[in-house]
Amino acid sequence: MTTLLITKPCPYCERIQKVAVPESGFKAWKSGTRIQDALPGLTADEREILLSGVCPKCWDEVFGEVDA
């Protein structure tokens, strides 16, 4: 299985965020599969980085913590 390392700068703090993902899941997501179905092994924070680039610290500062 091939793993991709995705890097994105956080739009708020500009720190580079890195997420390792299986290539097959990444391709499935990019082809229209919901991210939680395509990449079920990722945390919610990792999925958010892929979607918006926002790091967990900035997410909490900007949007507040989410109660699970």
N, C-alpha and C positions, 0 to 999 in steps of 0.2 A: 504494500500500500504506500502510495506517495503522499507525503505531507507537504503542505504549502505553508510558508511563514508570511502572513499578511501583516503589513505595517501601515499604520495611519497616524497622522498627528491629531491630537485632541484639538477640536476647534476653539476651546476655551484657554487651555494652558499651553498648548502647542507641544506638549511632551509626546514623544513617539510611543505609540501603543503597538504591541506585537501579539498576534494570536496565531497559533499553529493549528491548522485544520486539515482534515483528510481531503485530498484533491477531489475524490468522487462526491463527497458531501458538498464541497464548495461549488462544484459544477452543477449539482442538482439544485442548490439554492439559487444560483445565477440563472438557471433555466426556468425558475418559477415555483419550485417547491418551497413551502414555508420554512424559514430558517430553523425553527425548533424541530421540524421533522427532518430536514436535510442534515443538520448538525446537532443531534441530540446529546452528544458528549460534551458540548460546550456549556459553560455557565451562562447565566443571564447577562452578567457583565461582559463576558467575551462576545456574546451575540450582539450586544449593544455597541461594542466597539466596531464590529463589522458593519452594523447598520448605519450608525451615525458618527462614529469616531470618538464619541464622548467617553472619557475615562471615568471609572467609578467615583473617584474623589470629586471631580467636577460635576458629575451627575448629582451627587448628594448636595453639593453646594448650590447648584442652580435650580434643581427640581425638588430637593428634599428627599429624605430616605423614604423608601416604599416599605410599608408593613406587609410582611408575607402572610 
